[in-house]
């Protein structure tokens, strides 16, 4: 069973007499879950589609970046391999980073090895959308991902992308560890995000990494895990800033902030601070909540932030990662690892989200 911390678990006579809890102290709830009836595996990503199907990305014992397998879970059919055709124009083809799209399709990053098979060397990365009913796979963009002067290999292209409800415009993470930032995605290609972000006392622009001068990591700010709300009006992401000309390895473990940004005004503001998040930031289907796994106040677990109440609740559990909402918004799928390290197998937990949603009716 998971390690659980429950706040306020004392009797009424023992309860604290403070008039109200501090706003910056998160509330904890009991974690209620069931295991998906599949064998544990080396799962690295999870996506819960509007159809109710769950897609899992899994790595073999010696992942090379092209050998990830995608598995499809359906309650009536169980777990099976998701069949994806090789691109005849590529020496090696790989599909990774499954992402649910608002129109019901499955978003994927396709990696095409154009010189050396099964390496991270000369590759092209494109974003694709797959209709699981027909098997049709279509490109979301007319050209491979990339920007002038930015290497494709190692730059995390396609690892974190999110699209608006019409799947007409997207936002994605780009950059190596410590130098992450965000760019816009269109059907025509990648566009710089000229967005100013403040992390007092510092400020940076999301395109500084490409247009700034000075050190190798040219920006004094980082951003990752973009998530476009299902209502289309808000974009969430994690961001963190540091003093200019600081060695990135001196700040690699600095905390992050959770930002919300109006998709039209592009005015990001901090709603939570001092986080140490994992990858992944997921909106509930109604756009009222954000789920993520992170350390807050030295406590690690699954957290849900309420947009309306500006409050966060957490369920503490060791070795849990990622969050994917069910189509009806009542449950969250996460990975629960059986041990530490990249080779640890994981179970899929289906978690009751009702106690995590502040203000839910």
C-alpha positions in Angstrom: 0.0 0.0 0.0 1.0 3.6 -0.5 2.4 5.8 2.3 -0.4 8.2 3.2 -0.6 11.4 5.2 -4.0 12.7 6.2 -4.3 16.2 7.6 -6.8 16.8 10.3 -7.1 13.2 11.3 -7.5 14.0 15.0 -10.7 14.0 17.0 -12.8 17.2 17.3 -11.5 17.7 20.9 -7.9 17.5 19.7 -8.4 19.6 16.6 -6.2 22.7 16.2 -7.9 25.9 17.4 -6.5 28.2 14.7 -9.3 30.0 12.9 -8.1 28.9 9.4 -5.2 27.1 7.8 -2.5 29.2 6.2 -3.1 29.7 2.5 0.4 28.4 1.6 0.0 25.0 3.4 -1.5 22.4 1.2 -4.2 20.0 2.4 -3.7 16.3 2.4 -6.3 13.6 1.7 -6.4 9.8 1.7 -5.4 8.2 -1.5 -8.1 5.9 -2.8 -7.2 3.8 -5.8 -7.4 0.5 -7.7 -4.8 -1.1 -9.8 -5.4 -1.6 -13.5 -5.6 -5.4 -14.1 -2.4 -5.6 -16.1 1.2 -6.8 -15.3 3.6 -4.2 -14.1 5.9 -2.8 -16.8 8.6 -0.3 -17.6 6.0 2.4 -18.3 7.2 5.9 -19.0 4.1 7.8 -20.2 0.4 7.5 -19.9 -2.6 9.1 -21.7 -6.3 8.6 -21.1 -8.3 9.2 -24.3 -11.8 10.6 -24.6 -12.9 7.1 -25.8 -11.9 5.7 -22.4 -8.9 3.8 -23.7 -5.6 4.2 -22.0 -2.3 4.4 -23.9 1.0 3.5 -22.2 4.5 4.1 -23.5 7.0 1.5 -22.4 10.7 1.1 -22.8 12.6 -2.1 -23.4 15.5 -3.0 -21.2 18.0 -0.9 -23.3 16.0 2.0 -24.7 17.7 3.9 -27.5 15.1 6.6 -28.1 13.5 4.7 -31.0 12.5 1.5 -29.4 9.7 2.7 -27.2 6.5 0.6 -27.5 3.0 2.0 -27.3 0.4 -0.2 -25.6 -3.4 0.3 -25.7 -5.6 -0.8 -22.8 -9.3 -1.3 -23.3 -11.6 -2.7 -20.6 -13.2 -5.1 -23.0 -10.0 -6.2 -24.8 -7.3 -5.8 -22.1 -3.7 -4.7 -23.0 -2.3 -5.0 -26.6 0.4 -3.5 -28.7 -0.6 -0.4 -30.6 0.3 -1.1 -34.2 2.0 1.7 -36.1 3.5 1.4 -39.5 7.2 2.0 -40.3 7.8 5.0 -42.6 9.5 3.7 -45.8 11.4 6.9 -46.1 13.1 6.4 -42.7 15.9 3.9 -41.8 14.2 3.6 -38.5 10.9 4.8 -37.2 9.9 5.4 -33.6 6.7 6.7 -32.0 6.7 8.2 -28.5 5.0 10.8 -26.1 1.4 9.8 -26.4 -0.9 12.9 -25.8 -4.7 13.0 -25.9 -6.1 15.6 -28.3 -9.4 17.4 -27.8 -10.9 16.0 -31.0 -10.5 12.4 -29.7 -7.3 11.5 -31.6 -4.0 10.4 -30.1 -1.1 12.9 -30.5 2.3 11.3 -31.1 5.9 12.3 -31.8 7.3 10.4 -34.7 11.1 10.1 -34.9 12.6 9.3 -38.3 16.2 8.2 -38.4 17.6 9.4 -41.7 21.1 8.1 -41.4 22.0 5.8 -38.5 19.2 3.5 -37.3 18.3 3.4 -33.6 20.4 6.3 -32.5 19.7 9.8 -31.3 21.9 11.2 -34.1 20.5 12.4 -37.4 16.7 12.3 -36.8 13.7 14.3 -37.9 10.8 14.7 -35.4 7.3 15.3 -36.5 4.0 15.6 -34.6 1.3 13.2 -35.7 -2.4 12.6 -34.9 -3.8 9.0 -35.0 -7.5 8.1 -35.2 -7.7 4.8 -33.3 -11.0 3.9 -34.9 -9.6 3.9 -38.4 -5.9 3.7 -37.8 -5.3 6.8 -39.9 -2.2 8.7 -39.1 -1.9 12.4 -40.2 0.8 15.0 -39.6 -0.2 17.9 -37.5 2.5 20.2 -39.0 3.7 20.5 -42.6 7.4 20.3 -41.6 9.6 18.5 -39.0 10.1 20.2 -35.7 13.1 22.5 -35.4 14.4 26.0 -35.3 17.4 27.5 -37.0 20.6 27.0 -34.9 18.8 24.5 -32.6 19.9 20.8 -32.7 17.2 18.2 -33.1 19.1 15.5 -31.2 18.8 15.8 -27.4 16.6 18.9 -27.6 13.5 17.1 -26.2 11.5 17.9 -29.4 8.0 16.5 -29.0 8.4 15.3 -25.4 5.9 17.8 -24.0 3.4 19.4 -26.4 -0.2 20.5 -26.0 -2.8 21.8 -28.4 -5.8 24.1 -28.2 -9.3 22.6 -28.4 -9.5 23.1 -32.2 -6.0 21.5 -32.6 -5.1 24.5 -34.6 -2.3 25.9 -32.5 -0.1 24.3 -29.9 2.7 24.9 -27.4 5.7 22.7 -26.8 8.8 22.3 -24.7 12.2 22.6 -26.3 15.7 22.4 -24.9 18.1 20.2 -23.0 18.1 19.7 -19.3 18.6 23.0 -17.5 17.9 25.1 -20.7 14.2 24.3 -21.3 11.8 26.8 -22.8 8.5 26.9 -24.7 7.7 27.6 -28.4 4.4 27.9 -30.3 3.3 25.2 -32.8 1.3 25.9 -35.9 0.4 23.7 -38.8 3.1 25.5 -40.8 5.9 25.2 -38.3 7.5 26.4 -35.0 7.3 30.0 -33.9 9.2 31.8 -31.2 7.1 32.6 -28.1 7.8 36.2 -27.3 6.3 36.0 -23.9 7.7 37.8 -20.8 7.7 35.8 -17.6 8.3 37.1 -14.1 9.8 35.3 -11.2 10.6 38.1 -8.8 13.2 39.6 -8.7 13.9 38.3 -12.2 12.2 38.4 -15.6 12.9 36.6 -18.8 11.4 36.0 -22.2 10.6 32.5 -23.5 12.5 33.2 -26.7 15.7 34.4 -24.9 17.2 30.9 -25.4 17.3 31.6 -29.1 17.8 35.4 -29.3 19.9 36.2 -26.2 23.7 36.4 -26.0 26.3 35.3 -23.5 26.5 31.8 -22.1 25.6 28.5 -23.6 22.2 28.6 -21.9 21.4 32.1 -23.0 18.2 32.6 -20.9 18.1 33.2 -17.2 14.7 31.4 -17.0 13.4 27.9 -17.7 9.9 26.7 -18.6 8.4 23.2 -19.2 5.3 21.1 -19.1 2.9 23.3 -21.1 -0.8 22.4 -20.9 -3.5 24.1 -22.9 -6.9 24.1 -21.1 -9.8 22.2 -22.7 -11.8 25.5 -22.6 -9.1 27.1 -24.7 -8.7 30.2 -22.6 -5.7 29.3 -20.4 -2.2 27.8 -20.7 -0.5 26.4 -17.7 3.3 25.7 -17.4 6.1 25.4 -14.9 8.8 28.1 -14.8 11.8 29.1 -12.8 14.3 32.0 -13.1 17.8 32.7 -11.7 20.4 35.5 -11.8 22.0 36.2 -15.2 25.3 34.5 -16.0 24.7 31.8 -13.4 26.1 28.4 -14.1 23.1 26.2 -14.8 24.4 23.4 -12.7 24.2 25.7 -9.7 20.5 26.2 -10.1 19.5 22.8 -11.7 17.7 21.8 -8.4 16.0 25.2 -7.8 12.3 25.1 -7.2 9.7 25.9 -9.9 6.5 28.0 -10.0 3.2 27.0 -11.5 2.1 29.7 -14.0 -1.3 30.4 -15.6 -1.4 32.4 -18.8 -4.4 33.8 -20.7 -4.1 32.3 -24.2 -4.9 35.7 -25.8 -3.3 38.2 -23.4 -0.1 36.1 -22.8 0.4 37.5 -19.3 1.6 34.6 -17.2 1.2 34.9 -13.4 2.4 32.6 -10.6 -0.3 30.7 -8.7 1.9 28.2 -6.8 5.6 28.6 -5.8 8.4 26.4 -4.4 7.5 23.2 -6.3 9.8 20.4 -7.4 7.6 18.8 -10.2 8.0 15.8 -12.3 7.2 16.0 -16.0 3.5 16.3 -16.8 0.8 18.8 -16.0 -2.8 17.8 -16.9 -6.1 19.7 -17.0 -9.3 18.1 -15.9 -11.8 17.8 -18.7 -13.9 20.7 -17.4 -10.9 23.0 -17.1 -11.3 23.6 -13.4 -8.4 21.6 -12.0 -4.7 20.8 -12.8 -3.1 17.6 -11.7 0.6 16.9 -11.4 3.1 15.0 -9.3 5.7 17.0 -7.3 7.3 17.8 -4.0 5.6 20.6 -2.1 6.8 21.6 1.4 9.1 18.6 1.3 6.1 16.3 0.8 5.9 14.2 -2.4 2.7 13.0 -4.0 -0.1 13.6 -6.5 -1.5 17.2 -6.3 -4.6 18.8 -7.7 -4.8 22.6 -8.0 -8.3 24.2 -8.1 -8.4 27.2 -10.5 -11.6 28.6 -8.9 -10.5 28.2 -5.3 -6.8 28.8 -5.8 -6.1 25.9 -3.5 -4.1 22.7 -3.8 -4.8 19.3 -2.3 -2.4 16.3 -2.3 -2.3 12.6 -1.7 1.1 11.5 -0.5 2.6 8.4 -2.1 6.1 7.4 -2.7 7.3 6.5 -6.2 4.2 7.8 -8.0 4.5 9.7 -11.2 2.4 11.4 -13.9 -1.3 12.1 -14.0 -3.9 11.5 -16.7 -7.6 12.4 -16.1 -10.4 10.1 -17.0 -12.8 11.5 -19.7 -15.5 12.2 -17.0 -13.0 13.9 -14.7 -13.7 11.6 -11.7 -10.4 9.7 -11.7 -6.7 10.1 -12.4 -4.4 7.5 -13.8 -0.8 7.5 -12.4 2.2 5.2 -12.5 3.2 3.6 -9.2 6.8 2.3 -9.4 7.9 -0.8 -7.6 11.3 0.5 -6.5 13.8 3.1 -7.6 15.7 3.7 -10.7 14.9 3.8 -14.4 14.5 0.0 -14.6 11.8 -0.2 -11.9 8.5 -1.7 -13.1 5.3 0.2 -12.5 1.7 -0.5 -11.9 -1.1 1.7 -13.2 -3.2 3.2 -10.5 -6.7 4.5 -11.1 -7.1 7.1 -8.4 -10.4 8.5 -7.1 -10.1 12.3 -7.7 -13.2 13.4 -5.7 -11.3 14.2 -2.5 -8.6 16.0 -4.3 -10.9 18.5 -6.1 -11.5 21.5 -3.8 -14.9 22.9 -4.3 -16.2 20.0 -6.4 -19.9 19.5 -6.3 
